[in-house]
Amino acid sequence: MAAANAWSLGKESSTKKIKAVQQNPFNEEEVSDNFSESFPLILDQDIPEKGFEIVKKFEMAQMADMFFNTLGVILYYLCICIYLYGDLAIYAVAVPKSMRTVVCPDYKGRRYICNESNDTLLDYGNSSGCEGNWTWVGRDICMGSLSYIETYYVFLAVFTLLLCPWTFFNVQKTKILQIVTTITRNLAFIMMIVLALIEIIQGNRVGPKAFDFKELPNLFGICIYAFMCQHSLPGMITPMKSKKYVYPMLAADYGLILLFYLVMCYTAVYRFGGKLEDIYTLNFIHDTDVWSPLSYYLALFPVFTLSTNFPIISVTLRENLKVLGRKLVKGKEYPFVVDRIVFPLLAVIPPIAIAYGTTNVEILVSLTGSFPGVGVQYVIPVALAYFARRKFYKQFHSYKNKHKSPISFVFVFVAILVWAAASIIMIIVDDILKILQ
């Protein structure tokens, strides 16, 4: 009897919390007070369909804690940490490489000699009769007596000294920084498309290169990394006052993203052909002098945007490493030195070390997208959806959600996982073939 009364009081209290949230579902503070990770999302089968409305911004880490077991949570944080390491390594290479390109005058005017006819010296971009068999001829000197790679190391050292110390602090109130970065990024995208179109219209085009099947495995990793957009979904859906048109709005948003990618890719292929730099913006610094000021802006674009993102991502990685450590040692508190010194160093030293070891952004993007990217893009979302529904069915024996995906079949989950496995296998095969060559 006492147990029944306790259950009844608990249910009544929980029902009051749900009603309070439903009356004002967009007050984030009230929602946070009424809901916690230990509070059940739905109490009984009589709850209205608004019980499936997203009224609080749930990050993937929160959902992993709710629906995964201990091993699943550890694997989740491990995947996220590796992915963030890849991100930071890409940033640490792209920024110094862009700076080197801007300050090295010979790099802009570099010339190539055709291996098939050594007596013919042609400028960069003129591939007539050579079929891409080019060797660069020119001075390997950039600043004073420094070579190109030494100049890169100088800028990498400056990058390390200026940005890595921020990892030891907390980055807060980044709203203005994010707005400025978004404006800068969109402006650069539009400029790249417009400048490439102008050059194509004026006849300065190389044309597309024939499809190379050997590059197909590498394409998987790059595509996965490029379309890493689902982490923005909570921030997009939560502010929507009415979720009635959530699918058309998401379809329009993702359709616009796809259109933007396609336009930029096609203009790049028809303008530069097979001579694309691993950082696309660097193609414009090699381009015509007519648009010189805009070309330098585009070449510096990664410097502006990635430099502002590096501290934020490094702090995010630091905190995820702390959580992963707590999961492994079962919640023990860290000593001050470990918490404030060791973890920040663990977050920044590996990416900087990778940046000193390679300047190839294409390889870093491919590896980051192919392995941890597959986990973040495919495996983790599928696992969250599967275990969340399994937990719901186990408790309520039914699932009436008007917002559920129209393709929410087990077959779809299996197909996504098969695609993920195929992506990983193809990139492994590609890496093995490159090693054997």
N, C-alpha and C positions, 0 to 999 in steps of 0.2 A: 504494500500500500504506500509506504513511504517512498519507494523507488518510483511508483507510478506518479505520485504527486510531484516529485522532483522533476521527472520527465515532462509533466504537464507544465510546470512553471518555466522550465527551460525552453520548451516549445513556444510558450506565450511570450517570453522575453525575446526570443529570436524572431517571432512574427512581428513584434513591435519594431524591431530593428529594420526588418524588410519593408514595413509600411513607411517608416521614416525615410528610407532611401527612395522608395517609389514616389513619395510626395515631393521630394526635391532631389531627383537622381543625379543632378549635375553639380551638386555641391561637393567638391572633392574632399574637403575636410570632414564633412559629415559621413561620406561614404567610407573614408579611411577609418573613422571611429567605429562605424557599425560593422565593418567587415575586416577580417584578418585572415591570414593564411589558414588558421585552424577553424575558421567559421565555415560551415557548409554553405555552398553556393545556392542550393535549392533544398527546401525542407520537406515538402510533400508534393503529391501529385496535383493538388488543387491550386498551386501557385499560378497566377496568370502568366501569359506569354511574356510579359515584361520582365519576368525573372531571368530571361535569356538576354536582356539588353545589357550591353557593355557600359557600365556607369563608372567604372574605375579603370585606370590604365594599368593593365597587368603585363609586366614584362615577361620574357621567356623564362628568366631565372625563377620568377615566382611560380609560374605554371609548372616548371620542372620540379620544384619542391612539393607542389600539390599532388602531382600525378605520378612521379617516378619513385622507385625505391632508392635505397642508398647508392647502389651501384650505378643506377641510371643517372642520378644527380651528379655523381663523380665524373662519369663519362661526359655528361653535358658540359660541366665546367672545364674539363680537359679539352674538349673540342673548341669551346669558345676561346680559351686561352691561346691555343695554337693558331686559331684564326686571327686573333688580335696581334699575335707576334708577327704573322705574315703581313698584316696591314702596316704595322710600324716599320717593318723592314722595307716595304715598298716606298713608304714616305721618306725613310732615311736615305734611300737611293735616289728617288726622283728629284728631291729638292737640290742637293749638291750638283747633280748631273745637269739640271736646268740652269743653275747659276754658272757652271763651267761653260756651257754652250753660249751664254750671253756675253761673257767677258773674254772669250777666246776668239779673236778676229779670224784666225786661220781656219777655225772650225766651220765658220759660216761659208768661207770661200773654198772649201776643200774640193779637190779634183780627183777624178778617177782615171785609171788607164785600163783599156780593154785588154784582157789577157789573151784574146785571140789575135790581136794585131797590135803589138807593142809599140809600133811607130805612130799610132794614132792616139793623141791625148784629147780627151773630151771632158766637158764640164759635168758636174753633178746633175743628174736628172736626164741627161741625153743618152738613152740606151740604144740608139739606132745601130742595129747590126751586131750588137754584143750579147744580147740575150742574158743580161744580168751578170756576166762573168767579169767583175770589176775588182781592181785592186786600188786602194787609196794611195796616192802619191802626194806628198806635201810634208811640211815641217811638223814634227811632233812636239813643238814648243808652244806654250801658251803664254804664261805670265813670266816675263824675264827669262830665266833659265829653267823654269818648271815645265815639265811635260804635261800632257793632258791628264794623265792618271794622277800625277802629283797635285795638279790644280784641283782635281776632284777631291782628293784627300784633305786638302786645305779647307775647302768649303764644308766637307763632312765634319771636320773638327770644329769649325765655327758653329755648324748646326747642332752638334752634340753639346757644346758649351752653353749655347743660348737656350735650347729647348729642353734638354734632358733634366735640368734641375727642377723644372715645374712638376715632375713626377713625385717629388718629395712633399708637395703641398696638395691641397684640395682645390679643384677648379670649380667655381660656382658662378652663378649669374652670367651665363654665356649667351643670353638671348640676343644682345646687340651683335656679338661676335658671329653668331649663327646667321643673323639677317644679312650682315655685310658679306659673309662667305657665300651665302646663297645667291645674292645679287652678282657677286664677282664670278661665280661659277656659271650662272645662266648667261651672263654677258659674254663670257669666253666661248661657251658653246655656240651661241648665235654668231659670233665673229668668225669662228672656225668654219661654220657652214657657209656663211656669206662670202668670205674670202676665197674659199675653195670653188664656189660657184662662179665667182667673177673670173677666176683664172681659167676655169673650164670653158666659159662662154668666150673668152678672149683667145682660146685655142691653145693655151698653155697646159696641156694635159698629157699624161703618160698612158692612161688607159688601164683597164683591169688586167691582172696577171692570170694566166691559166690556172685552173684549180689544181692544187697540189695535195694529193691524198696523204702524203707524209705529214702534213701539218694538221690533219684532221684531229688527232688526239689532243694536240695543244689547244685546239679551238674549244674543246669541252671545258677545260679549266678556265679559260678566259671568259667564256660566256657565263659560266656559273658565277664568277666574281663580278661581272658587269651587271648581272640582273639580281644582285643581292638587295632586293627592295622590301621584302616582307617584314623586316624589322621595323619599318615605319608604320605598319598597319595599326598598332595600338594608338599611336599619336594621331592618326587620321580618323579613326572610328569613334574614339571616346568623345571628342567635342561635338559630334553630330547630335543635334537635339532630337531629331527623328531618324530612326534607323530604317524607315520604310524604303528609302531609295539607296540603301547602302551598296547593293550590287551594281546598279547602273553607275554610281559615282566611282566605285573602285574600278569598274571596267573602263570608264573614261580616263581615269588617272593612269592606269597601266597601259592603256592604248596610246595615250600621249607619250608616255615614256618609250614605248616600242617605236613609235613614229620618229621620235627624236633620235634614237639610236640608229634607225635605218637610214635616215637622211644624212646623218653625220658619217656613217660607214660608207655609203655609196658615193658621196662627194669626195671622201678620202681616197677611195679606190680609183675613181676615174681621174682624180687630179694627180695623185702620186704613184699609183700603180703598186708595184712590188717593192718600191724603195721607201717604205714607211719606217720611221723611227719607232723604237719601242715605247717612247713617250710621244704621243701624236703631236702635241703642241710644238715640239722641236722641229717638225717639218717646215713650219712657217718662218723660222729664223733663217732657213736655207733658201727661202723663196725669193721672189722678186723684191727689189729695193723700193718699189713704188709704195708698198704698204709697210715700210720699215718700222714706224712707231707702233703700229698695231701688231706687227710680228714680234717685237720685243715684249709687248704686253702679254701676248699668248705664251711666249717662251717662259715668262716669269709667273704665269698663272699657277702652276703647281707650287711655286714658292709661296704665294699668298695663301692659297687654300689649305695645302697640306701642312704648312707650318703652324697654322692656327688649330688644325685638327690633331696634330701630334700630341700636345699635352693632354688633351681631353681623352684620347684613346689610351695613352700610357697610364693615366690615372685609372681608367676603367679596367685595364688589364691588371694593374696593381691590386685593385679591390677584388677582382675575380680570382687572382692567385691566392689572396687571403682566405676567401671563402673555400676554395678548393683545398687549401691546407687544413682548414677547420673540419672539413668533411673527412679528411684522411686521418686526422688525429682526434676526431670526435669532440670538436667544440672547445678545445683548450685555448686559453688566451695566450697571445704572443708577448714575449718580453719587449720592452720599448725599442731596443736596438733592432730586433727582428722586424717589428711592425713598421718602424719609421725609416730604417736604413736598408735592411736586407731586401724586403719586398720591392721597394722602388728600384733598387739596383737590378733585381731579377727581371723587372719589367723592361728596362731600357738597354741593358748590356747585350743580350742576344741579338736584338734587331740592329744595333750599331755594329756589332761584330760581323753580321751578315753583310751589311752595307760596305764594310771594309773589304770583304771577300769577293764581292761581285758588283757590277754596275748594270747587269742585265735585268731590267724591270719586267720584261716579257716572261722570263723564267719564274720570277717571284710571283707574278700575278697568276701564272698557270698553276704553280704548286699550291699557292694559297687557295685558289678556287677549286682545285681538283680534290684535295684531301679534306681539310677542315671545312672548306666551302661547301662540299657535298653534305657534310653533317649538318651545317647550319641551314642550308637551303632545302634539303630533302629529308634527311633521316630524322632530325629533331622535330620538325613540324608534323611529320607523319606519326611519330611515336606519341607526341602530345595529343593529337586528335584521337588516336586509337585508344590510349589508356584513359583519357578523359571520358570518352563514351562508354568504355568498359566499366569504369567506376560508377557512372550514372546508371547504366543498365542494372548493375549489380545491386544498387540501392533502391531504384524505383521501378525496374522492370518495364520501362517504356521510355520513349524519347520523342517528345513533341516540341520541336523547335522550328519556328517559321524562318529562322535565320540560318539554318543549317545549309551546308554547301549542296548545290544541285548534283554534284558528282561525288557524294559521300558514300561510296561503295568500297567494300574491302578490295575489290579488283583494282580500283584506282590506287589504293595504298600500295598494293603489290607492284603495280606498274611503275610507280614512282621509285620504289626501292630497287627494282630491276634496272631502271635508268641510272640511278645513282651508282650501282655496282658496275654497270657498263662504262660509266664515265671514269671511275677509278681504274678499272682494268686497262682502258685505252691509254690513259696517261702513264701508267706503269710500263706498258709495252713501248710507248714512245720514248720514255727515259732509257729503257734497256737498249733500244735500237741506237740511240744517240751515243751511249757508252760503247757499244760494239763497234760503231763507226770510228 
